[in-house]
Amino acid sequence: MSKKKRKKNTKVKSAPHGGFTTAERHTHGLPHTSVVDKMSEKLESMAMPLLVQETSQNPIVVQVAVSLAQIAWNRANEDPEKQETEAALLKAVKQTLHSGFGHLLQNEFRQTDVDVAVSQMIRYKKKHFADDRRKIIAAMVQPDENADSDFDSKIKVHWTYPGAEQMRQTAAPLGVIDLAKRLESGPLAQKVADELLRFRQNKTVDLAAWKAGKLNAADYQTEIAKNKDLSSLKWDHAIYMYVQNQISVIAEQILMLPKMSWFYDILTKAENEYTPTGPPMSPLTGTFYFCWSMFDLCKGASTETVASVAAAIYESIAPDPDMLRIMRIFHTSRMGLYEHMGVSGDTIKFRELFLDTELTARCPSGYNGRKGEIWYARILPPPYPEKDDAHVVFTTPYVVLDASAAEWETCISSEIHRTQGAGRCVNYDTYMKYGPGFLYWPEYVFEAYLNHTPEMILLKGLPNQPQSRPHSPEYKRE
């Protein structure tokens, strides 16, 4: 059945809004008693002696030290499952120290031979933390301009106990690799930058096209600056909306470049297929489609997106650190599946399925839902956590009917196992962000649509069960 035919069926009768079940909580293999000592503090005690200045303000220096501590920790525990990952991380650390800015880092370490440094940390770990058998999945340094040092409350460690199901751990990017990618533009971004440079150096300029483009950009910036809609939003939501508009301005320009033709062609086809304007025309809302097209759509195994290229271009022409920080929050964000845990005041408590992590968030659409619902949404961290630590439900929430948390988690495990051989979806994070194919999640939303209100959209069915989705050709109507 073609999508054109399926679109005619998008209006259906309302389904009852009850019958939600709460899945049994997962423990990730953790003991029932809480762990008092923090892994971040243990890694800090291992990493700090490596630095000449323990209060170093260079996030790359601190991240290298923490990454080496992560490698040493897992090696000290003789964890065979982490050997491949740690080998890749160690290689990345060495590449960082021998990269273009490596000479600036050499003087900040007491020991520049990373193999020796790791051996020293292994001995330290065995002496001081021999009984701690936890396995570190990833350790990230999150720079904080207000902190006294780069170690102040900024090491985020993802860990599990031996035997725990590792796919349930959030797959945070390897710290040093992530920071290196942020400092050095990816291949596509570099090609686009070179293309723009050649254009600027070209002595033959189409003045009419240049003038039209400049006027368009000026008009768009004026529209952003005077957008009265932003003033009616809560401050944190307004910040994200403002940055969204800025990304749109840049993306509109770079998508016309030949180097971006793959993205342009895919997005043109996707817009024609799904008409992403929100119900009743399409279940794909503007915010959902924008985030997918800018932050999640990537070619093959590459993690470069329209937004990553836009951020690199923005950094080269108008480097506003705060704007870049919000752009990167956007770019590293993803959709997620959340169990509604209850409402308190103007915030909602959520548990993210599969990871079993909890957070509180506000939903700007005005829909607070009810306990037990399963939400498919993009929930962004607070842009300024020192001002308010509540997250923001950026997309209009999709509420999934007739699928419990346990059923979703079974589905996720099945899909990751089915597709991880291709290297695209190896864990929950990559599955939720990229999907096995670039149209996987837009197609799911399109086929699962059931009904809507102005504040939320109802979906029905699971990604691995086409017969459960109302607009799938395989849907089994009762």
C-alpha positions as CSV (number, residue, x, y, z in Angstrom):
1,M,0.0,0.0,0.0
2,S,1.4,3.4,-1.0
3,K,1.8,6.2,1.5
4,K,-0.6,8.3,-0.5
5,K,-3.3,5.7,0.2
6,R,-2.3,5.3,3.8
7,K,-2.6,9.0,4.4
8,K,-6.3,8.8,3.7
9,N,-6.7,6.5,6.6
10,T,-4.9,8.7,9.2
11,K,-8.1,9.8,10.8
12,V,-9.6,7.1,13.0
13,K,-11.8,7.0,16.0
14,S,-10.3,7.8,19.3
15,A,-9.0,5.0,21.3
16,P,-9.6,4.7,25.1
17,H,-6.8,6.5,27.0
18,G,-6.3,3.9,29.7
19,G,-5.0,0.4,30.2
20,F,-1.4,1.3,30.6
21,T,0.8,-1.1,32.5
22,T,3.9,-0.4,34.4
23,A,6.8,-2.8,33.8
24,E,8.8,-4.3,36.5
25,R,11.9,-2.2,37.2
26,H,15.3,-3.4,36.0
27,T,18.3,-3.5,38.3
28,H,21.0,-3.8,35.7
29,G,22.6,-6.5,37.9
30,L,23.2,-4.0,40.7
31,P,22.9,-5.1,44.3
32,H,19.8,-3.9,46.1
33,T,22.0,-1.8,48.5
34,S,23.2,1.4,47.0
35,V,26.8,2.0,46.2
36,V,28.1,4.7,48.6
37,D,31.4,5.5,46.9
38,K,31.3,7.3,43.6
39,M,33.1,5.9,40.6
40,S,33.9,9.4,39.4
41,E,35.8,10.1,42.6
42,K,37.8,6.9,42.2
43,L,38.7,7.8,38.6
44,E,39.7,11.3,39.8
45,S,42.1,9.9,42.4
46,M,43.7,7.8,39.7
47,A,43.9,10.5,37.0
48,M,44.9,13.6,38.9
49,P,48.5,12.4,39.8
50,L,49.2,12.2,36.1
51,L,48.8,15.9,35.6
52,V,51.5,18.5,36.3
53,Q,48.7,20.9,37.5
54,E,45.8,19.0,39.1
55,T,43.6,22.1,38.5
56,S,44.2,22.1,34.8
57,Q,41.6,24.1,32.9
58,N,42.3,22.3,29.6
59,P,39.4,19.9,29.0
60,I,41.4,17.8,26.5
61,V,44.2,17.3,29.1
62,V,41.7,16.3,31.7
63,Q,39.8,14.0,29.3
64,V,43.0,12.2,28.3
65,A,43.9,11.6,31.9
66,V,40.4,10.3,32.7
67,S,40.4,8.0,29.6
68,L,43.7,6.5,30.6
69,A,42.2,5.9,34.1
70,Q,39.2,4.2,32.5
71,I,41.5,1.9,30.5
72,A,43.6,1.1,33.6
73,W,40.5,0.4,35.7
74,N,39.1,-2.2,33.3
75,R,42.5,-3.8,32.7
76,A,43.1,-4.1,36.5
77,N,39.8,-6.0,36.7
78,E,41.0,-8.2,33.8
79,D,37.8,-7.6,31.9
80,P,38.1,-9.5,28.6
81,E,34.9,-8.1,27.3
82,K,36.4,-4.5,27.3
83,Q,39.7,-5.4,25.5
84,E,38.5,-4.3,22.0
85,T,36.9,-1.1,23.3
86,E,39.9,-0.1,25.5
87,A,42.3,-0.8,22.6
88,A,40.3,1.6,20.4
89,L,40.3,4.2,23.2
90,L,44.0,3.8,23.9
91,K,44.7,4.3,20.2
92,A,42.5,7.5,20.2
93,V,44.4,8.8,23.2
94,K,47.8,8.3,21.4
95,Q,46.5,9.9,18.3
96,T,45.3,12.9,20.3
97,L,48.8,13.3,21.9
98,H,50.4,13.2,18.5
99,S,47.9,15.3,16.7
100,G,48.4,18.9,15.5
101,F,47.8,20.3,19.0
102,G,49.6,17.4,20.8
103,H,52.7,19.5,21.5
104,L,50.6,21.8,23.6
105,L,49.6,18.8,25.7
106,Q,52.9,17.2,26.3
107,N,54.0,19.6,29.0
108,E,50.9,19.1,31.0
109,F,51.5,15.4,31.8
110,R,54.1,14.0,34.3
111,Q,54.2,10.8,32.2
112,T,53.8,11.2,28.4
113,D,54.3,7.5,27.7
114,V,50.7,6.3,27.9
115,D,51.5,2.6,28.3
116,V,53.7,3.5,31.3
117,A,50.9,5.8,32.7
118,V,48.3,3.0,32.4
119,S,50.6,0.5,34.1
120,Q,51.1,3.0,37.0
121,M,47.3,3.4,37.3
122,I,46.7,-0.3,37.2
123,R,49.0,-0.7,40.2
124,Y,47.2,2.1,42.0
125,K,43.8,0.6,41.3
126,K,44.8,-2.8,42.6
127,K,46.2,-1.3,45.7
128,H,43.4,1.0,46.6
129,F,40.2,-0.4,44.9
130,A,41.0,-4.1,44.5
131,D,37.5,-5.2,45.7
132,D,35.6,-2.9,43.3
133,R,34.8,-5.1,40.3
134,R,32.6,-2.7,38.4
135,K,33.2,-2.4,34.7
136,I,33.4,1.1,33.1
137,I,31.5,1.6,29.9
138,A,32.6,5.2,29.3
139,A,33.9,8.1,31.3
140,M,33.3,11.7,30.1
141,V,34.5,15.1,31.2
142,Q,31.9,17.7,31.0
143,P,33.6,21.2,31.2
144,D,31.9,23.7,33.5
145,E,32.9,27.3,33.2
146,N,31.9,28.0,36.8
147,A,34.0,25.3,38.4
148,D,37.3,25.8,40.1
149,S,38.9,23.0,38.2
150,D,38.0,20.6,35.4
151,F,37.5,17.8,38.0
152,D,34.7,19.6,39.9
153,S,31.6,17.5,39.5
154,K,32.2,17.0,35.9
155,I,33.3,13.4,35.4
156,K,30.3,11.3,34.3
157,V,31.0,7.6,34.4
158,H,28.8,4.9,32.9
159,W,29.4,1.6,34.5
160,T,27.9,-1.8,35.2
161,Y,28.6,-4.9,37.4
162,P,30.0,-8.0,35.9
163,G,27.3,-10.1,34.2
164,A,24.9,-7.2,33.8
165,E,23.3,-6.8,30.4
166,Q,25.6,-4.2,28.9
167,M,23.2,-3.1,26.2
168,R,21.1,-1.5,29.0
169,Q,23.9,0.9,29.8
170,T,23.8,4.2,27.9
171,A,26.5,4.2,25.3
172,A,28.1,7.6,26.0
173,P,30.7,8.4,23.3
174,L,34.3,7.6,24.3
175,G,35.4,10.9,25.9
176,V,38.6,11.7,24.1
177,I,37.2,10.6,20.7
178,D,34.2,12.8,21.2
179,L,36.3,15.9,22.1
180,A,38.7,15.3,19.3
181,K,35.8,15.2,16.8
182,R,34.5,18.5,18.2
183,L,37.9,20.2,17.7
184,E,38.6,18.8,14.3
185,S,35.9,19.0,11.7
186,G,34.7,15.8,10.1
187,P,35.5,15.1,6.4
188,L,32.1,16.4,5.1
189,A,32.3,19.5,7.2
190,Q,35.8,20.2,5.9
191,K,34.7,19.7,2.3
192,V,31.8,22.1,2.7
193,A,34.1,24.6,4.4
194,D,36.6,24.3,1.5
195,E,33.8,24.7,-1.0
196,L,32.6,27.9,0.7
197,L,36.2,29.2,0.8
198,R,36.6,28.6,-3.0
199,F,33.3,30.5,-3.5
200,R,34.5,33.4,-1.5
201,Q,37.8,33.5,-3.4
202,N,36.1,33.3,-6.8
203,K,36.5,36.6,-8.6
204,T,33.4,36.0,-10.7
205,V,30.4,36.6,-8.5
206,D,26.8,36.5,-9.4
207,L,25.8,39.8,-7.8
208,A,22.1,39.2,-8.2
209,A,22.3,35.8,-6.5
210,W,24.5,37.3,-3.8
211,K,22.2,40.2,-3.1
212,A,19.1,37.9,-3.0
213,G,20.9,35.5,-0.6
214,K,22.1,38.3,1.6
215,L,18.6,39.9,1.8
216,N,17.1,36.5,2.6
217,A,19.6,35.9,5.4
218,A,19.0,39.5,6.8
219,D,15.2,39.0,6.7
220,Y,15.5,35.7,8.4
221,Q,17.7,37.1,11.2
222,T,15.3,40.0,11.7
223,E,12.4,37.5,11.9
224,I,14.3,35.5,14.5
225,A,15.2,38.6,16.6
226,K,11.6,39.9,16.5
227,N,9.8,36.6,16.8
228,K,7.1,37.4,19.3
229,D,6.3,33.7,19.7
230,L,9.6,33.2,21.6
231,S,8.7,35.8,24.2
232,S,5.6,33.7,25.2
233,L,7.7,30.6,25.9
234,K,9.4,29.6,29.1
235,W,13.0,30.7,29.0
236,D,14.6,27.2,28.5
237,H,12.2,26.3,25.7
238,A,12.7,29.7,24.1
239,I,16.5,29.2,24.0
240,Y,16.2,25.9,22.2
241,M,13.7,27.4,19.7
242,Y,16.0,30.3,19.0
243,V,18.9,28.0,18.4
244,Q,16.7,25.8,16.2
245,N,16.0,28.9,14.1
246,Q,19.7,29.7,13.8
247,I,20.5,26.2,12.7
248,S,17.7,26.4,10.1
249,V,19.2,29.6,8.6
250,I,22.6,27.9,8.1
251,A,21.2,24.6,7.0
252,E,19.1,26.3,4.3
253,Q,22.2,27.8,2.8
254,I,24.6,24.8,3.0
255,L,22.0,22.2,1.7
256,M,22.2,24.0,-1.6
257,L,25.9,23.2,-2.0
258,P,26.9,20.2,-4.2
259,K,28.7,18.5,-1.3
260,M,25.4,18.3,0.6
261,S,23.5,16.8,-2.3
262,W,22.9,13.4,-0.6
263,F,21.2,15.1,2.3
264,Y,19.2,17.4,0.0
265,D,17.9,14.6,-2.1
266,I,16.9,12.5,0.9
267,L,15.2,15.4,2.6
268,T,13.3,16.4,-0.5
269,K,12.0,12.9,-1.0
270,A,11.1,12.6,2.7
271,E,9.2,15.9,2.7
272,N,7.2,14.7,-0.3
273,E,6.5,11.3,1.3
274,Y,5.5,12.4,4.7
275,T,4.5,16.1,4.4
276,P,5.8,16.7,8.0
277,T,3.4,19.5,9.1
278,G,1.8,17.6,12.0
279,P,-1.8,16.2,12.3
280,P,-4.2,16.0,10.5
281,M,-2.0,16.3,7.4
282,S,0.8,14.0,8.8
283,P,1.7,12.5,12.1
284,L,5.2,13.8,11.7
285,T,5.3,17.1,13.6
286,G,7.6,20.0,12.6
287,T,9.8,19.6,15.6
288,F,10.1,15.8,15.2
289,Y,11.0,16.2,11.5
290,F,13.4,19.1,12.1
291,C,15.3,17.2,14.8
292,W,15.4,14.0,12.7
293,S,16.5,15.8,9.5
294,M,19.2,18.0,11.2
295,F,20.6,15.8,14.0
296,D,19.8,12.1,13.3
297,L,20.0,11.7,9.5
298,C,23.5,10.5,8.6
299,K,24.9,8.7,5.6
300,G,26.0,5.1,6.2
301,A,28.3,4.6,9.2
302,S,29.2,8.3,9.3
303,T,28.0,10.3,12.3
304,E,28.1,13.6,10.4
305,T,24.8,15.3,10.0
306,V,23.4,18.5,8.5
307,A,23.7,20.1,12.0
308,S,27.3,18.9,12.6
309,V,28.3,20.6,9.3
310,A,26.3,23.7,10.2
311,A,28.0,23.9,13.6
312,A,31.4,23.6,12.0
313,I,30.6,26.4,9.5
314,Y,29.1,28.5,12.2
315,E,32.2,28.1,14.4
316,S,34.4,29.3,11.5
317,I,32.5,32.5,10.8
318,A,30.8,33.5,14.0
319,P,32.1,31.5,17.0
320,D,29.8,32.2,19.8
321,P,30.7,29.6,22.5
322,D,27.3,29.6,24.1
323,M,25.5,29.1,20.8
324,L,27.9,26.3,19.8
325,R,27.3,24.6,23.2
326,I,23.5,24.6,22.6
327,M,24.0,23.4,19.0
328,R,26.0,20.5,20.3
329,I,23.5,19.6,22.9
330,F,20.9,19.5,20.1
331,H,23.3,17.5,17.8
332,T,24.0,14.8,20.4
333,S,20.4,14.5,21.5
334,R,18.1,11.7,20.4
335,M,14.5,10.5,20.7
336,G,13.9,8.2,23.6
337,L,11.2,6.0,25.2
338,Y,10.1,7.0,28.6
339,E,7.7,5.6,31.2
340,H,5.6,8.3,32.8
341,M,6.2,8.1,36.6
342,G,3.8,10.9,37.8
343,V,3.4,14.6,37.8
344,S,4.7,17.0,40.5
345,G,3.7,20.7,40.1
346,D,4.7,21.7,36.5
347,T,7.2,18.8,36.0
348,I,6.8,15.2,35.0
349,K,9.0,12.4,36.3
350,F,10.2,9.9,33.7
351,R,12.1,6.6,33.7
352,E,13.8,6.0,30.4
353,L,13.1,2.4,29.2
354,F,16.0,0.0,28.8
355,L,18.4,2.3,30.7
356,D,16.3,2.6,33.8
357,T,17.5,6.2,34.4
358,E,15.2,8.8,35.8
359,L,14.7,12.5,35.1
360,T,12.2,15.3,35.5
361,A,11.0,17.5,32.6
362,R,8.5,20.1,31.6
363,C,6.3,19.5,28.5
364,P,5.8,22.9,26.6
365,S,3.0,21.4,24.6
366,G,0.8,21.5,27.8
367,Y,0.2,17.8,28.0
368,N,1.2,16.4,31.3
369,G,-0.2,12.9,30.7
370,R,-0.8,10.2,33.3
371,K,1.3,7.7,35.2
372,G,2.1,4.6,33.3
373,E,2.1,6.1,29.8
374,I,4.9,5.3,27.4
375,W,6.2,8.5,25.7
376,Y,8.3,8.6,22.5
377,A,9.9,12.0,22.7
378,R,13.1,14.1,22.5
379,I,13.9,15.3,26.0
380,L,16.7,17.9,26.1
381,P,18.8,18.6,29.2
382,P,18.4,22.0,30.9
383,P,20.4,24.6,28.8
384,Y,21.6,26.2,32.1
385,P,21.3,23.6,34.9
386,E,22.5,26.1,37.5
387,K,19.3,28.1,36.8
388,D,16.9,25.2,36.6
389,D,17.6,21.5,36.5
390,A,14.4,20.4,34.8
391,H,14.7,18.9,31.3
392,V,12.6,20.1,28.3
393,V,10.3,17.8,26.2
394,F,11.2,19.5,23.0
395,T,9.0,17.5,20.6
396,T,5.2,17.1,20.9
397,P,5.0,13.9,22.8
398,Y,4.0,10.7,21.1
399,V,2.0,8.5,23.5
400,V,2.1,4.8,22.6
401,L,-0.9,2.7,23.3
402,D,-1.2,-1.1,23.8
403,A,2.6,-1.6,24.4
404,S,3.9,-2.0,27.9
405,A,7.4,-1.0,29.1
406,A,8.3,-4.7,29.2
407,E,7.1,-5.2,25.6
408,W,9.1,-2.2,24.4
409,E,12.3,-3.4,26.1
410,T,11.9,-6.8,24.5
411,C,11.4,-5.1,21.1
412,I,14.5,-2.9,21.6
413,S,16.7,-5.9,22.5
414,S,15.3,-7.9,19.5
415,E,16.0,-5.0,17.0
416,I,19.5,-4.3,18.3
417,H,20.4,-8.0,18.1
418,R,18.8,-8.2,14.6
419,T,20.7,-5.2,13.2
420,Q,23.9,-4.7,15.1
421,G,25.9,-6.8,12.7
422,A,25.6,-3.9,10.2
423,G,27.4,-1.7,12.7
424,R,24.7,1.0,12.7
425,C,22.8,0.1,15.8
426,V,25.0,-1.5,18.4
427,N,23.2,-0.3,21.6
428,Y,20.2,1.6,22.8
429,D,21.6,5.1,22.1
430,T,22.5,4.4,18.4
431,Y,19.2,2.5,17.9
432,M,17.1,5.3,19.2
433,K,19.1,8.0,17.3
434,Y,19.8,6.5,13.9
435,G,17.7,3.4,13.6
436,P,18.7,0.5,11.4
437,G,17.9,2.7,8.4
438,F,17.6,6.4,8.0
439,L,13.8,6.3,7.5
440,Y,13.2,3.8,10.3
441,W,11.8,6.1,12.9
442,P,9.8,8.5,10.6
443,E,8.2,5.4,9.0
444,Y,7.4,4.0,12.4
445,V,5.6,7.2,13.4
446,F,3.8,7.4,10.1
447,E,2.5,3.8,10.3
448,A,1.8,3.8,14.1
449,Y,-0.4,7.0,14.1
450,L,-3.8,6.5,15.7
451,N,-5.2,9.9,16.8
452,H,-4.2,13.2,18.2
453,T,-5.0,16.3,20.3
454,P,-3.3,19.7,20.0
455,E,-1.0,18.7,22.8
456,M,0.0,15.1,22.0
457,I,-0.2,12.4,19.4
458,L,-1.3,8.8,19.9
459,L,0.6,5.9,18.4
460,K,-0.1,2.2,18.4
461,G,2.2,-0.7,17.8
462,L,5.9,-1.6,17.9
463,P,8.7,-1.2,15.3
464,N,9.4,-4.9,15.1
465,Q,5.7,-5.9,14.7
466,P,4.3,-4.3,11.5
467,Q,1.0,-6.0,12.0
468,S,0.5,-3.9,15.2
469,R,0.7,-0.5,13.4
470,P,-2.6,0.9,12.1
471,H,-1.2,2.2,8.8
472,S,1.1,-0.7,8.0
473,P,0.1,-2.9,5.0
474,E,0.4,-5.8,7.4
475,Y,-1.9,-4.4,10.1
476,K,-4.3,-6.9,11.5
477,R,-7.6,-5.2,12.1
478,E,-9.7,-6.8,14.8
